[in-house]
Amino acid sequence: MFHLGWFLGDSTGIHKWWGEWSSTSGKDWMKPDIYIDLATSLERCDFDLMFIEDTAMVEDTYEGTMETTLKYGMMAPKNDPMMYIPLLAQATKHLGLVGTVSTIQYPPYLAARQAVTLDHLTGGRSGINVVTSVTHRVAQNFGYDQHLAHAERYAMADEWMQVVSALWESWDPDAVVLDYDEPRYADYTKVHPINHEGKYFKCRGPLNTIPGPQRRPVVAQAGNSTGGRELAASDSDSSDGDGGRFSNRRSLRGRNSEHLYRAPHELPGNRDVQHQQHDLRRGVLSLPGTETARCGVWIQLAPPLSLADGSELASVSQRGPVGEGEAERDGA
Ligand SMILES: Cc1cc2nc3c(=O)[nH]c(=O)nc-3n(C[C@H](O)[C@H](O)[C@H](O)COP(=O)(O)O)c2cc1C
């Protein structure tokens, strides 16, 4: 058995907004109808999940400027993914809806409460994609001079998930009494402050809303590094990372590896970036077609790869097309 999920990255969709098949996405991407059309079509095709990415910044690592990003409308413009979830839930009946939440953007209380609210509003069909954010540019929009070191991002995310999970458990299953005669809404002895004081977060709790239909909303995680896989193994229900080494981790952390859905989908991580750059260059060079077509592919891939580790990929391969000189140097 397999499950189908749709990953919505760039807001203007999978086709370039200026090319063939793009229709009016360049001017209409922000309107509700285009998302509703996508979600209802996915539901008709028996998809389980629609997953909305987020990166809250305008990318300028590539060539050290926002020029390419904004010229092609890549990674920006982008609306807040969480706002789409109630809208899409209204238009669909069964589709799972997952929005991206970064551990450096959301304090855990806000995230836990928002996720539970969406769980109620969607009738138990919502989830969060927990990310640590891959670039300094996001961190700089949320009070940091630079993003934390990679291992520390995951240490923080681990604590963030602990707080969120504790808040989701802060109401016992039978805390709501709803006795109309007495009257009594909830039994206060079954609602618990969490009193969390850790390295990164301090949160008293309890949550000020009752658990939703799922009690614990679905958690997705896509990290590929050791820290990312640890986080996925301990706290998530779905992982988009390289799943090969999950089973041991998951049983070590006391959870059943069979209950982790693995969605094969790879993005370059912080490791092996040099290799990724090399493979990408060679891959693009080997494509058939004109240099302009290869340039289009390169432009779609190089800036996102650049931001993954803050490297300036453009300094390796210069603006746009992958030149002939480079092909010779690489022996391609
Ligand atoms: C399918 C998929 C979706 C992702 N979505 C996001 C996202 O919406 N926002 C984000 O900041 N990072 C996103 N990432 C990046 C991951 O969260 C992670 O940072 C990256 O894969 C590198 O993993 P690592 O940090 O464990 O090395 C995504 C990765 C994958 C594979």
PDBQT file of the ligand as one rigid body, heavy atoms in Angstrom, charges set to zero:
ROOT
HETATM    1  C1  LIG A 401      10.174  17.415   0.965  1.00  0.00    +0.000 C 
HETATM    2  C2  LIG A 401      10.890  18.428   1.775  1.00  0.00    +0.000 A 
HETATM    3  C3  LIG A 401      10.204  19.554   2.208  1.00  0.00    +0.000 A 
HETATM    4  C4  LIG A 401      10.832  20.540   2.944  1.00  0.00    +0.000 A 
HETATM    5  N1  LIG A 401      10.136  21.657   3.295  1.00  0.00    +0.000 NA
HETATM    6  C5  LIG A 401      10.766  22.654   3.939  1.00  0.00    +0.000 A 
HETATM    7  C6  LIG A 401      10.080  23.853   4.250  1.00  0.00    +0.000 A 
HETATM    8  O1  LIG A 401       8.903  24.021   3.936  1.00  0.00    +0.000 OA
HETATM    9  N2  LIG A 401      10.757  24.829   4.901  1.00  0.00    +0.000 N 
HETATM   10  C7  LIG A 401      12.078  24.691   5.284  1.00  0.00    +0.000 A 
HETATM   11  O2  LIG A 401      12.630  25.607   5.892  1.00  0.00    +0.000 OA
HETATM   12  N3  LIG A 401      12.750  23.549   5.000  1.00  0.00    +0.000 NA
HETATM   13  C8  LIG A 401      12.134  22.546   4.340  1.00  0.00    +0.000 A 
HETATM   14  N4  LIG A 401      12.819  21.413   4.016  1.00  0.00    +0.000 N 
HETATM   15  C9  LIG A 401      14.214  21.282   4.449  1.00  0.00    +0.000 C 
HETATM   16  C10 LIG A 401      14.332  20.316   5.619  1.00  0.00    +0.000 C 
HETATM   17  O3  LIG A 401      13.543  20.747   6.709  1.00  0.00    +0.000 OA
HETATM   18  C11 LIG A 401      15.798  20.181   6.040  1.00  0.00    +0.000 C 
HETATM   19  O4  LIG A 401      16.259  21.371   6.575  1.00  0.00    +0.000 OA
HETATM   20  C12 LIG A 401      16.673  19.800   4.869  1.00  0.00    +0.000 C 
HETATM   21  O5  LIG A 401      16.124  18.659   4.224  1.00  0.00    +0.000 OA
HETATM   22  C13 LIG A 401      18.089  19.520   5.310  1.00  0.00    +0.000 C 
HETATM   23  O6  LIG A 401      18.084  18.510   6.296  1.00  0.00    +0.000 OA
HETATM   24  P1  LIG A 401      19.068  18.606   7.528  1.00  0.00    +0.000 P 
HETATM   25  O7  LIG A 401      18.951  19.973   8.100  1.00  0.00    +0.000 OA
HETATM   26  O8  LIG A 401      18.619  17.546   8.493  1.00  0.00    +0.000 OA
HETATM   27  O9  LIG A 401      20.423  18.353   6.962  1.00  0.00    +0.000 OA
HETATM   28  C14 LIG A 401      12.199  20.404   3.278  1.00  0.00    +0.000 A 
HETATM   29  C15 LIG A 401      12.883  19.263   2.858  1.00  0.00    +0.000 A 
HETATM   30  C16 LIG A 401      12.258  18.286   2.100  1.00  0.00    +0.000 A 
HETATM   31  C17 LIG A 401      13.023  17.082   1.649  1.00  0.00    +0.000 C 
ENDROOT
TORSDOF 0
